């Protein structure tokens, strides 16, 4: 509980420091350019609010607490605030306004959503955040307790933005995992190469670059038709390949790839066993069966790419 409150408090401090005295896009005629990350956090809030509504309807206060915790800790603080730093630093005026507005409005509504669970800290923060978010407090005093409780707005769920964010998260996590496997110091920047599967994917990957550089300590990112010939480890993310260009221990990387091939083969074996089971195929919902078949194809494609990388290392 203490860690959660500290996380929320620190996020609120960042928002207040970066919106105080700034153009936060609250004017009706303000020019706003919302990024995919802005639309994603708005969409995630709507899903969280819907989950909270179900929790109240079912008297599952544990589910309410879990939903609010996940949204605040994982989505807003760990991802959106960090991406917002990049957008505020590098975006044009319309993008900066949209990001500041989103930071404020999502924080303010989140405080109202979380108020029944953590009343004291949400009241204290709301008194500071509400005026910045354009809410005029009553001269005689106002309180979060008298504000409308947030309800989910399904029309604000943006699946396209959610798909973009899933891709960005995957690339950031893959870059961080490669840094960890290569035991790079947090202070050391490294160049990266990405090999996309198609020209359409290249356009999406280009939109990830500023965030990957900031969140993964990458000095430069080049999108290339083919990765450089190097024994450096390669991470397969969806249909694209990612490489950090640094010197590596070839023997250790071979061992890592052998473990990854074994893991992927295990996953493929599990799915094949399911799909070979007539009871599963006939009784499971069609959507579940289709998902399993898609997972199987993804695992097979990933294993082929890892095996290709392993063969190249073996020949090195």
Secondary structure, DSSP 8 states (H G I E B T S, - for coil): -HHHHHHHHHHHHHHHHHHTTS--S-STT------HHHHHHHHHHHHHHHHHHHHHHTT-HHHHHHHHHHIIIIIIIIIIHHHHHHHHHHS-HHHHHHHHHHHHHHHHHHHHHHTTTSHHHHHHHHHHHHHHTT----TT---GGGS------GGG--HHHHHHHHHHHHHHHHHHHHHHHTT--TT--EEEEEE-SSHHHHHHHHHHHHHHHHHHTEEEEEEESS--S-SS-EEEETTEEEEE-S---HHHHHHHHHHHHHHHHHHHHHHHHHHT-HHHHHHS-HHHHHHHHHHHHHHHHHHHHHHHHHHHHHH-
